Amino acid sequence: MLVDDHQGPDDGFRRLKDLGVGVVLDDFGTGFSSLGYLRRFPFDLLKIDRSFVDQIGSDSANAAIVTAVSGIAEALGLGVVAEGVETDAQLDAVKALGCHFAQGYLFARPLPAAEATELLQTEALPAASAPGTGRAVRT
C-alpha cells in the first residue's frame, strides 16, 4: 500500500496526480484511515465505508457520521462516494446527507473487466464512474 511507504508516499501521490490519476481514500472512517491523511495526501475523493451506509435509515449515528465526513470533504474541496448502496432509500439518504457519488449493488454487481467494459459502452450511465465495487453514479 502506498501509504505504508514511509520513505516517500507524498512524492508518489504527487507523481500520480501529475499523470492525471485521481486519488481516492477508500473505506474512510474505518481501519487505519486517519484525518491526518487528508492534510498529507492530495486526495480527490473520500469513500465512506459501507458499514456507515448499511443502517443509515435506522441508525442516527451512521447518518451523523456520513454528514460529518461529507462536511469535512466539502471544506477540503473533495468529493464523497457512499459505498455499499443497495436500496433506493439508502440512495435518497446519502444524497440528502451530501454525498456526491454512490456505488453498490443498486447499480451493478462487480463484473469481470470485459463485462464491465461492455456495460459502460452499451448502457447510458446516469453519471460518472468511480473505482471500487459496483458502479458509482453521481447523486
Backbone torsions as a table, in degrees:
resi	resn	phi	psi	omega
1	MET	NA	136.4	-175.8
2	LEU	-61.1	-37.3	-177.9
3	VAL	-66.7	-27.5	179.1
4	ASP	-73.4	-14.4	-179.8
5	ASP	-78.5	90.1	-173.8
6	HIS	-72.1	-9.1	-179.5
7	GLN	-86.8	-14.4	-178.0
8	GLY	-177.4	36.8	-179.9
9	PRO	-65.2	-32.6	179.7
10	ASP	-58.7	-46.5	-179.9
11	ASP	-64.2	-40.9	179.4
12	GLY	-61.9	-44.6	178.3
13	PHE	-63.3	-42.7	-179.1
14	ARG	-65.0	-38.5	177.0
15	ARG	-63.9	-40.7	176.5
16	LEU	-61.0	-46.3	179.6
17	LYS	-60.2	-40.6	178.6
18	ASP	-61.6	-28.3	177.8
19	LEU	-82.0	-5.6	-179.2
20	GLY	90.3	11.8	179.6
21	VAL	-84.0	131.0	174.9
22	GLY	-77.8	146.5	-178.3
23	VAL	-119.8	125.0	-175.6
24	VAL	-119.8	133.4	173.6
25	LEU	-91.1	107.4	-174.4
26	ASP	-82.0	150.3	174.9
27	ASP	53.6	40.3	-178.1
28	PHE	-59.8	134.4	179.2
29	GLY	100.8	-3.2	179.9
30	THR	-128.7	166.9	173.1
31	GLY	55.8	-125.7	-174.4
32	PHE	-96.7	10.0	179.5
33	SER	-65.8	148.5	-174.4
34	SER	-143.2	143.8	175.2
35	LEU	-61.8	-29.1	178.2
36	GLY	-60.9	-31.9	177.6
37	TYR	-60.6	-30.8	-177.0
38	LEU	-66.7	-29.5	176.7
39	ARG	-86.1	-31.7	-171.0
40	ARG	-82.7	-35.0	-172.6
41	PHE	-117.2	147.7	-176.0
42	PRO	-85.3	69.4	179.8
43	PHE	-73.8	153.4	174.1
44	ASP	-102.5	-34.7	-175.4
45	LEU	-138.1	151.5	167.9
46	LEU	-111.8	133.2	174.7
47	LYS	-103.7	116.8	178.6
48	ILE	-77.7	126.5	-176.3
49	ASP	-58.2	144.8	-178.6
50	ARG	-58.8	-25.8	-179.5
51	SER	-62.9	-24.8	177.5
52	PHE	-86.5	-23.2	-179.0
53	VAL	-85.7	-32.5	-172.9
54	ASP	-51.6	-48.6	-176.9
55	GLN	-109.5	28.3	-171.2
56	ILE	-60.9	-31.3	-179.5
57	GLY	-80.1	-19.9	-175.7
58	SER	-116.3	-1.7	-177.4
59	ASP	-129.2	106.2	-176.5
60	SER	-65.7	-26.4	177.7
61	ALA	-65.3	-40.7	177.8
62	ASN	-63.6	-42.7	178.0
63	ALA	-61.4	-39.5	178.9
64	ALA	-64.6	-39.8	179.3
65	ILE	-65.9	-44.5	178.9
66	VAL	-62.0	-42.1	178.1
67	THR	-62.0	-44.3	-178.9
68	ALA	-65.2	-44.8	179.4
69	VAL	-63.8	-40.9	177.5
70	SER	-61.7	-40.3	178.3
71	GLY	-65.3	-43.0	176.8
72	ILE	-61.5	-46.7	-179.4
73	ALA	-59.9	-45.5	179.8
74	GLU	-60.2	-43.6	-179.8
75	ALA	-63.0	-29.0	-179.5
76	LEU	-96.2	2.8	179.5
77	GLY	73.9	28.9	-179.1
78	LEU	-107.3	153.2	171.9
79	GLY	-85.6	165.6	-179.3
80	VAL	-129.7	131.4	175.4
81	VAL	-112.6	125.5	172.8
82	ALA	-89.7	120.3	-175.4
83	GLU	-94.8	141.2	173.7
84	GLY	85.6	25.5	178.7
85	VAL	-74.3	120.7	-176.1
86	GLU	-120.7	-13.4	-177.9
87	THR	-132.6	159.6	175.6
88	ASP	-62.2	-35.5	179.1
89	ALA	-63.4	-41.4	177.1
90	GLN	-64.7	-40.8	178.5
91	LEU	-61.1	-46.4	178.3
92	ASP	-59.7	-41.2	-178.5
93	ALA	-65.8	-46.3	-177.9
94	VAL	-68.7	-32.6	173.6
95	LYS	-60.1	-49.1	-177.6
96	ALA	-63.5	-26.9	-177.3
97	LEU	-92.1	3.8	171.6
98	GLY	101.1	11.4	177.9
99	CYS	-77.1	136.3	-179.0
100	HIS	-84.9	-30.1	-179.1
101	PHE	-135.1	157.3	173.9
102	ALA	-135.8	147.8	176.0
103	GLN	-142.1	152.7	176.7
104	GLY	151.4	-173.3	-174.5
105	TYR	-65.5	-17.9	175.4
106	LEU	-58.8	-31.2	-175.4
107	PHE	-99.1	-41.1	178.3
108	ALA	-174.0	149.9	171.3
109	ARG	-78.1	158.6	174.2
110	PRO	-57.3	139.5	-175.9
111	LEU	-127.5	151.4	169.9
112	PRO	-61.6	156.0	-174.5
113	ALA	-52.6	-44.1	-177.7
114	ALA	-63.4	-42.7	179.8
115	GLU	-69.6	-37.3	177.6
116	ALA	-64.5	-41.5	177.9
117	THR	-61.5	-44.8	178.9
118	GLU	-62.0	-44.0	178.8
119	LEU	-59.7	-45.2	-178.9
120	LEU	-66.8	-30.4	-178.9
121	GLN	-83.0	-26.6	-173.3
122	THR	-106.9	-22.9	-176.5
123	GLU	-103.3	134.3	175.3
124	ALA	-72.3	116.7	-179.0
125	LEU	-83.7	143.7	177.7
126	PRO	-65.0	-25.6	179.3
127	ALA	-169.3	-161.0	-174.8
128	ALA	-68.8	161.7	176.9
129	SER	-101.7	158.2	174.3
130	ALA	-141.0	157.2	-176.0
131	PRO	-70.0	155.9	173.9
132	GLY	125.1	-165.7	-177.5
133	THR	-74.7	125.5	-179.4
134	GLY	75.4	177.2	-178.7
135	ARG	-93.8	142.7	177.0
136	ALA	-100.7	142.1	177.3
137	VAL	-128.4	148.8	176.6
138	ARG	-68.4	131.4	-179.0
139	THR	-84.4	NA	NA
